[in-house]
C-alpha cells in the first residue's frame, strides 16, 4: 500500500487502534475477498464488479485481533433521491 494514500478509519466498536497497524496490509494477512456491485444509470443496466479485501490484523497495544475491510476510494452508500 502506498504511503501517500489517506486512510479514513471508521470503528463500529470502541477499539484502541493505530492507523500504522493497518496501513501495511498484505497478502499474508488476507482472510477474505469478494464483492459485486451492480450499477444502473438511466436504465442502461451497466454492471461493475469491485473486489473487496478483508485482512486480519493483530493489534500491538491490546493484543486483540480485528478484521479490516479495505474499500476503494469512492465506495460507500449514496441514498437515492426522492
Buried (B, 14 or more C-beta within 10 A) or exposed (E): EEEEEEEEEEEEEEEEBEEEBBEEBEEEBEEEEEBEEEEEEEEEEEEEEEEBBBBBBEBEEEEEEBEBEBEEEEEEEEEEEE
